[in-house]
Amino acid sequence: MENDSQSLSERELEILELVSTGMTNQQIALKLDISANTVKAHLRNIFGKLAVESRTEATRYAIAHQLVTLPGLAAPADDGDEPAPAEAAYDATEAYRRAIPAWQQLVALGVALAAGLVMALWPRQGARATSPADAFRDGAPSQAAVAWQEAPRWQTETTLPTPRSRFAQVAHGGRLYLIAGETESGLTGRLDAYDLASGAWEQLAAKPTAVANVKASAVAGRIYVPGGMLAGGLPSDAMEAYDPATGEWNQAARLPVALFGYALIAEDDGFWLCGGWNGQRYVGDTYRYDVADDRWESGPPLTLPRGFAAGALLDGRVYVTGGYDGETVYRLTESLAADPSGSDGWQLRAPMRAARAGHEAVALEGALYVVGGGWESSLAYGERYDPTANAWATFATPLVGSWRNLGLAAVTTSRGGLLYAAGGWNDGYLQSMQAYHATYRLYLTVEKGGSDG
């Protein structure tokens, strides 16, 4: 059957453009004030006229033939650390999400890449992605071996005292702190500290409330852990703060609403809490906590409600990347001015090359680094965002497939900037900690010559 794109009606073109941004039938129906069945009928007509069989094929055809107009997001140039997948150029034209199911991504890769490269990306058992049957828990471990591999700039550090995921991790005072989370035995309040100089672990006073799906922020000498998922699966509104100087936990101001699975972004005098699950649905609400006043204030809502996103503070702006809303895993990147009110609202930036949820993000020396994910589809690389160019580039990671609900912290040392990625999930709770040498420092010695007189 030949394509007949010229016969698409104005309404069909409108629906095709919305499909190309990743909207579901229900979302399109709500936006256009029509029924979901009407959307389905239009899609059948569109598929027939374009001689395609899926939303993905229709989107590709629409972009290739300039039938739709999406935000101008050209594929970012790769930095050479690792070849970008062949679908990256196509992915960069989608504004908000990963609309391609995992099996279709594999088909696209098989067509675009040589068989050897495909095997390199998915080389062994354990490198596959596993969709979380329960987005809030990681479930029973499998017996598959974890597919760790050699990756440039990565090195293995001392293993964690216990395998765990969905915990909070933060760097403070020459140590990494791993707090609470999920283990094979269930939820925990365990607190472990890793000395970056000696490579030794120390178990400290446990967090009073055992929770998972949490993050932590080190501000003004204390480590704050807001909310989290309780043992019964409900969100908590409590915020507990740890003082490394005294080794004690104290209560801080309760959250405006009970939440877990949020993104947490630290500032000098507070932090932002964005999105998450409130016990009934994913939300896009944001709140800013002021440490001096021990008080929460509401901020501008995210562009889309979602949880399990990740973010960091970069060049005076709060960045939030990716996330999951119960149906869709997103590539979305948005940022907000880091003032108390977030006065300029959320601004869309270039989307990540891959859709991610359960990943982590940190800022280091002028760039945003993202590691992990693999919520529904296999991932083979991390990503680095350059805010000046508004572009993402890839870098190799030592674990492919799924690496979700891990911890990540950035540390600046005399040797350069390092990322410490700990724990997480890949067909089981992970106990490994890996360090990525993101930047290097070189020291030059200048010798002064003597004078012969």
C-alpha positions as CSV (number, residue, x, y, z in Angstrom):
1,M,0.0,0.0,0.0
2,E,1.3,3.5,-0.9
3,N,1.5,6.3,1.6
4,D,-1.2,9.0,1.2
5,S,-0.1,11.6,3.7
6,Q,-1.5,14.4,1.6
7,S,-5.0,13.3,2.4
8,L,-4.6,13.7,6.2
9,S,-7.2,16.0,7.6
10,E,-6.4,18.9,9.9
11,R,-7.7,16.9,12.9
12,E,-5.6,13.9,11.9
13,L,-2.5,16.1,11.6
14,E,-3.2,17.5,15.0
15,I,-3.5,14.1,16.6
16,L,-0.4,12.9,14.7
17,E,1.6,15.7,16.3
18,L,0.3,14.9,19.7
19,V,1.2,11.2,19.2
20,S,4.7,12.3,18.2
21,T,5.2,14.0,21.6
22,G,4.4,10.8,23.3
23,M,0.8,11.5,24.5
24,T,-1.5,8.6,25.3
25,N,-4.9,8.3,23.7
26,Q,-6.5,9.4,27.0
27,Q,-4.2,12.4,27.2
28,I,-5.0,13.4,23.6
29,A,-8.7,13.0,24.3
30,L,-8.5,15.3,27.3
31,K,-6.5,17.9,25.4
32,L,-8.8,18.0,22.4
33,D,-12.0,17.5,24.4
34,I,-13.0,14.4,22.4
35,S,-13.5,10.8,23.5
36,A,-10.7,8.2,23.6
37,N,-12.7,6.1,21.1
38,T,-12.6,9.0,18.6
39,V,-8.9,9.3,19.0
40,K,-8.6,5.5,18.2
41,A,-10.7,6.0,15.1
42,H,-8.5,8.8,13.9
43,L,-5.4,6.8,14.5
44,R,-6.8,3.9,12.5
45,N,-7.3,6.3,9.6
46,I,-3.8,7.8,10.1
47,F,-2.2,4.4,10.1
48,G,-4.1,3.4,6.9
49,K,-3.1,6.6,5.0
50,L,0.5,6.4,6.0
51,A,0.7,2.6,5.5
52,V,2.2,2.1,9.0
53,E,1.2,-0.3,11.8
54,S,2.1,1.5,15.0
55,R,2.4,4.8,16.8
56,T,6.2,4.6,16.6
57,E,6.2,4.0,12.8
58,A,3.7,6.9,12.4
59,T,5.9,9.2,14.5
60,R,9.0,8.3,12.5
61,Y,7.2,8.9,9.2
62,A,5.8,12.2,10.4
63,I,9.2,13.5,11.4
64,A,10.9,12.2,8.3
65,H,8.3,13.9,6.1
66,Q,8.0,17.0,8.2
67,L,4.3,16.5,8.9
68,V,4.6,17.6,12.5
69,T,6.4,20.5,14.2
70,L,8.1,19.6,17.4
71,P,10.4,21.7,19.6
72,G,13.8,22.1,17.9
73,L,15.9,19.7,19.8
74,A,18.7,18.6,17.5
75,A,20.6,15.4,18.5
76,P,23.6,16.5,20.7
77,A,27.0,15.7,19.4
78,D,28.6,12.8,21.2
79,D,31.8,13.4,23.2
80,G,33.5,10.3,22.0
81,D,33.5,8.4,25.3
82,E,31.0,5.9,23.9
83,P,29.2,5.7,20.5
84,A,25.7,7.0,20.8
85,P,23.0,4.5,19.8
86,A,21.7,4.9,16.2
87,E,18.2,5.9,17.4
88,A,19.6,8.9,19.3
89,A,19.0,11.3,16.3
90,Y,15.3,10.2,16.2
91,D,14.9,10.2,19.9
92,A,16.1,13.8,20.2
93,T,13.1,15.0,18.2
94,E,10.6,13.7,20.8
95,A,9.8,16.5,23.3
96,Y,8.8,14.6,26.4
97,R,9.1,10.9,26.6
98,R,10.2,7.5,25.4
99,A,7.3,6.3,23.3
100,I,9.1,3.2,21.9
101,P,8.5,-0.1,23.8
102,A,11.6,-2.1,24.6
103,W,11.1,-4.7,21.9
104,Q,10.8,-2.0,19.2
105,Q,14.0,-0.4,20.4
106,L,15.8,-3.7,20.0
107,V,14.4,-4.0,16.5
108,A,15.6,-0.5,15.6
109,L,19.0,-1.2,17.0
110,G,19.3,-4.4,15.1
111,V,18.5,-2.6,11.8
112,A,20.8,0.4,12.5
113,L,23.8,-1.3,14.1
114,A,26.0,-4.2,13.2
115,A,25.4,-7.4,15.0
116,G,28.7,-7.1,16.8
117,L,27.7,-3.8,18.4
118,V,24.3,-5.1,19.5
119,M,26.1,-8.0,21.2
120,A,28.5,-5.6,22.8
121,L,25.6,-3.7,24.4
122,W,23.8,-6.8,25.6
123,P,26.6,-9.3,25.9
124,R,25.6,-11.6,28.8
125,Q,22.8,-12.8,30.9
126,G,21.8,-10.2,33.4
127,A,22.3,-7.3,31.1
128,R,18.6,-7.2,30.2
129,A,16.1,-4.7,31.6
130,T,13.4,-5.9,33.9
131,S,10.2,-3.9,34.3
132,P,9.3,-3.4,38.0
133,A,6.2,-5.4,38.6
134,D,5.6,-3.0,41.6
135,A,7.1,0.5,41.0
136,F,7.5,1.0,44.7
137,R,9.4,-2.2,45.5
138,D,12.1,-4.2,43.7
139,G,10.7,-7.7,44.4
140,A,12.4,-11.1,44.6
141,P,16.0,-11.3,43.3
142,S,16.7,-13.7,40.4
143,Q,19.6,-16.0,40.2
144,A,21.1,-14.3,37.1
145,A,24.7,-13.1,37.4
146,V,25.1,-9.3,37.3
147,A,26.8,-8.3,34.0
148,W,29.5,-5.9,35.2
149,Q,31.9,-4.9,32.5
150,E,35.0,-2.9,32.0
151,A,34.2,0.8,31.3
152,P,36.5,3.7,30.7
153,R,37.2,5.9,33.8
154,W,35.3,3.5,36.2
155,Q,36.9,1.7,39.1
156,T,35.5,-0.6,41.7
157,E,35.5,0.6,45.3
158,T,34.9,-1.3,48.6
159,T,31.6,-3.1,48.5
160,L,28.6,-2.0,50.5
161,P,28.1,-3.7,53.9
162,T,24.8,-5.0,52.7
163,P,23.1,-5.2,49.3
164,R,20.4,-2.5,49.0
165,S,18.3,-0.2,46.8
166,R,15.9,2.7,47.0
167,F,18.1,4.3,49.7
168,A,19.4,7.9,50.2
169,Q,23.0,8.7,49.4
170,V,24.8,12.0,50.1
171,A,28.4,13.2,50.3
172,H,29.4,15.2,53.4
173,G,32.7,15.9,55.1
174,G,34.9,13.4,53.3
175,R,32.3,10.6,53.7
176,L,29.5,9.1,51.8
177,Y,26.3,8.4,53.8
178,L,23.9,5.6,52.8
179,I,20.6,5.9,54.6
180,A,17.6,3.6,54.9
181,G,16.3,1.8,51.7
182,E,15.2,-1.7,50.8
183,T,17.1,-5.0,51.3
184,E,16.2,-8.6,50.9
185,S,14.9,-8.5,54.5
186,G,12.6,-5.5,53.8
187,L,12.8,-1.9,54.6
188,T,15.6,-0.6,56.8
189,G,16.7,2.5,58.7
190,R,20.4,1.5,58.5
191,L,23.0,4.3,58.2
192,D,26.4,3.4,56.8
193,A,29.3,5.9,56.2
194,Y,32.1,5.3,53.7
195,D,35.4,7.1,54.3
196,L,36.6,8.4,51.0
197,A,40.3,8.5,52.1
198,S,40.6,5.0,53.7
199,G,37.9,3.1,51.8
200,A,36.4,1.8,55.1
201,W,32.8,1.5,56.1
202,E,31.3,2.3,59.5
203,Q,27.8,1.6,60.7
204,L,26.3,4.6,62.5
205,A,23.1,5.2,64.5
206,A,20.1,4.0,62.4
207,K,17.5,6.4,61.1
208,P,14.6,6.1,63.6
209,T,12.0,5.4,60.9
210,A,12.7,2.7,58.3
211,V,11.7,3.9,54.8
212,A,12.5,3.4,51.2
213,N,12.2,5.5,48.0
214,V,13.9,8.4,49.7
215,K,16.7,10.8,49.0
216,A,18.9,13.0,51.3
217,S,20.4,16.5,51.3
218,A,23.4,17.7,53.3
219,V,22.8,21.3,54.2
220,A,24.2,23.5,57.0
221,G,26.0,20.6,58.7
222,R,23.1,18.2,58.9
223,I,21.7,15.5,56.6
224,Y,18.0,15.7,55.9
225,V,15.9,12.7,54.8
226,P,12.3,13.8,54.0
227,G,9.3,11.5,53.7
228,G,9.7,8.1,52.2
229,M,7.7,4.9,51.9
230,L,6.8,3.1,55.1
231,A,6.6,-0.6,55.6
232,G,2.9,-0.7,54.8
233,G,3.5,1.0,51.4
234,L,2.1,4.4,52.5
235,P,4.1,7.7,52.2
236,S,5.4,9.4,55.3
237,D,5.3,13.2,56.0
238,A,8.1,13.0,58.6
239,M,11.5,14.5,58.0
240,E,14.4,13.3,60.1
241,A,17.8,15.0,60.2
242,Y,21.1,13.5,61.2
243,D,23.9,15.5,62.8
244,P,27.3,13.9,61.9
245,A,29.0,15.9,64.7
246,T,26.9,14.4,67.5
247,G,25.7,11.1,65.8
248,E,22.1,12.0,66.7
249,W,18.9,12.0,64.7
250,N,16.3,14.8,65.2
251,Q,12.9,15.7,63.8
252,A,12.6,18.6,61.4
253,A,9.5,20.3,59.9
254,R,7.1,17.8,58.5
255,L,6.4,17.8,54.8
256,P,3.3,19.7,53.6
257,V,2.1,16.3,52.3
258,A,3.3,12.8,52.7
259,L,5.5,11.7,49.7
260,F,8.0,9.3,48.4
261,G,9.7,8.7,45.1
262,Y,10.5,12.4,44.7
263,A,13.5,14.3,43.3
264,L,15.5,16.2,45.8
265,I,17.8,19.1,44.9
266,A,20.1,20.7,47.5
267,E,21.0,24.4,47.7
268,D,23.3,26.3,50.1
269,D,20.5,27.1,52.5
270,G,17.8,24.5,51.8
271,F,16.5,22.1,49.1
272,W,13.8,21.5,46.6
273,L,11.5,18.5,46.7
274,C,9.8,17.8,43.3
275,G,7.1,15.4,42.3
276,G,6.6,11.9,43.8
277,W,3.8,9.6,44.9
278,N,1.3,10.9,47.6
279,G,-0.4,7.6,48.3
280,Q,-3.0,8.0,45.6
281,R,-1.3,9.3,42.5
282,Y,1.9,10.8,41.0
283,V,2.1,14.5,41.5
284,G,3.9,17.4,40.0
285,D,3.9,19.6,43.1
286,T,7.2,21.2,44.3
287,Y,8.2,22.4,47.7
288,R,11.2,24.3,49.0
289,Y,12.6,23.8,52.5
290,D,14.4,26.7,54.2
291,V,16.9,25.3,56.8
292,A,17.2,28.5,58.8
293,D,13.4,28.9,59.3
294,D,12.7,25.1,59.4
295,R,9.8,25.8,57.0
296,W,8.4,24.5,53.7
297,E,7.0,26.7,50.9
298,S,5.2,25.7,47.7
299,G,6.9,26.2,44.4
300,P,5.8,26.1,40.7
301,P,4.5,22.6,39.7
302,L,6.5,20.5,37.3
303,T,5.5,20.4,33.6
304,L,4.2,16.9,34.1
305,P,3.3,15.0,37.3
306,R,5.7,12.0,37.9
307,G,7.8,10.2,40.4
308,F,11.2,8.6,40.4
309,A,12.8,11.5,38.6
310,A,16.2,12.9,39.5
311,G,17.7,16.3,39.7
312,A,20.5,18.6,40.8
313,L,21.5,22.3,41.1
314,L,23.5,23.6,38.2
315,D,24.5,27.2,37.4
316,G,21.9,28.6,39.7
317,R,19.1,26.5,38.3
318,V,17.2,23.5,39.7
319,Y,17.2,20.7,37.1
320,V,14.8,17.7,37.1
321,T,15.2,14.8,34.6
322,G,13.1,11.8,33.5
323,G,10.6,10.1,35.8
324,Y,7.6,7.8,35.6
325,D,3.9,8.5,35.9
326,G,2.5,4.9,36.0
327,E,2.3,4.7,32.2
328,T,5.2,6.5,30.7
329,V,9.0,6.7,31.3
330,Y,10.1,10.2,30.4
331,R,13.2,11.7,28.7
332,L,12.0,15.2,29.8
333,T,14.5,17.7,31.2
334,E,13.3,20.9,32.8
335,S,14.8,23.6,34.9
336,L,13.8,26.4,37.3
337,A,15.6,29.5,38.7
338,A,16.9,28.6,42.1
339,D,15.4,31.4,44.0
340,P,12.9,31.0,46.9
341,S,9.9,31.4,44.6
342,G,11.2,29.8,41.4
343,S,10.1,33.0,39.7
344,D,10.6,32.0,36.1
345,G,8.7,28.7,36.2
346,W,9.9,25.5,34.7
347,Q,11.6,25.7,31.4
348,L,12.0,22.8,29.0
349,R,15.5,21.9,28.1
350,A,16.9,19.3,25.6
351,P,15.6,15.9,26.6
352,M,17.9,13.1,27.6
353,R,18.8,10.6,24.9
354,A,17.2,7.7,26.8
355,A,14.0,7.6,28.9
356,R,14.9,7.0,32.6
357,A,13.3,6.5,35.9
358,G,14.9,5.3,39.1
359,H,18.1,6.9,38.0
360,E,20.2,9.5,39.8
361,A,21.6,12.9,38.8
362,V,24.4,15.1,40.2
363,A,26.1,18.3,39.2
364,L,29.9,18.4,38.9
365,E,32.1,21.2,37.6
366,G,29.5,22.8,35.3
367,A,27.9,19.7,34.0
368,L,24.9,17.5,34.9
369,Y,25.6,13.8,35.1
370,V,22.9,11.1,34.9
371,V,23.6,7.4,35.8
372,G,21.2,4.5,36.0
373,G,17.6,3.8,35.1
374,G,16.5,0.9,32.9
375,W,13.0,1.1,34.3
376,E,11.4,-0.6,31.2
377,S,14.1,-0.9,28.6
378,S,17.8,-1.7,28.5
379,L,20.2,1.1,28.9
380,A,23.8,1.0,27.8
381,Y,25.3,4.4,28.8
382,G,25.2,7.3,31.2
383,E,24.6,10.9,30.1
384,R,26.2,14.3,30.6
385,Y,24.4,17.6,30.1
386,D,26.1,20.8,29.0
387,P,23.9,23.7,30.0
388,T,25.7,26.2,27.7
389,A,25.1,24.1,24.6
390,N,21.8,22.7,25.9
391,A,23.0,19.3,24.7
392,W,23.4,15.7,26.1
393,A,26.3,13.4,25.4
394,T,26.9,9.8,26.5
395,F,29.5,8.0,28.5
396,A,30.1,4.4,29.3
397,T,28.9,2.7,32.5
398,P,30.0,-0.6,34.0
399,L,26.5,-2.0,34.2
400,V,24.1,-2.2,31.3
401,G,20.4,-3.2,31.1
402,S,18.8,-2.2,34.4
403,W,20.6,-0.2,37.1
404,R,17.8,1.5,38.9
405,N,17.2,2.9,42.4
406,L,20.9,3.4,43.1
407,G,22.7,6.0,45.0
408,L,25.0,8.7,43.3
409,A,27.1,11.4,44.8
410,A,29.7,13.8,43.3
411,V,32.9,14.5,45.1
412,T,35.7,17.0,44.1
413,T,39.2,15.8,45.1
414,S,42.8,16.8,44.4
415,R,42.7,14.3,41.5
416,G,39.6,15.8,39.9
417,G,35.9,15.2,40.1
418,L,34.5,11.7,40.9
419,L,31.0,10.2,40.8
420,Y,30.3,7.4,43.4
421,A,27.5,5.1,42.3
422,A,26.4,2.6,44.9
423,G,23.9,-0.3,45.2
424,G,20.7,-0.3,43.3
425,W,18.9,-3.1,41.4
426,N,19.7,-5.4,38.5
427,D,17.7,-8.6,38.9
428,G,18.7,-8.4,42.5
429,Y,20.0,-6.0,45.2
430,L,23.4,-4.7,44.3
431,Q,26.3,-4.5,46.8
432,S,28.9,-2.9,44.5
433,M,30.2,0.6,44.6
434,Q,31.7,2.1,41.4
435,A,33.6,5.4,41.0
436,Y,33.7,7.3,37.8
437,H,36.6,9.7,37.2
438,A,34.6,12.5,35.4
439,T,37.2,15.2,35.4
440,Y,41.0,15.3,36.0
441,R,43.3,17.9,37.5
442,L,46.8,18.3,36.2
443,Y,49.6,20.0,38.2
444,L,52.5,21.7,36.5
445,T,55.8,22.3,38.2
446,V,57.8,25.3,37.0
447,E,61.5,25.2,37.8
448,K,63.3,28.5,38.0
449,G,66.7,28.4,36.4
450,G,69.7,30.0,38.1
451,S,71.7,32.9,36.7
452,D,75.3,32.7,35.5
453,G,75.9,36.3,36.6
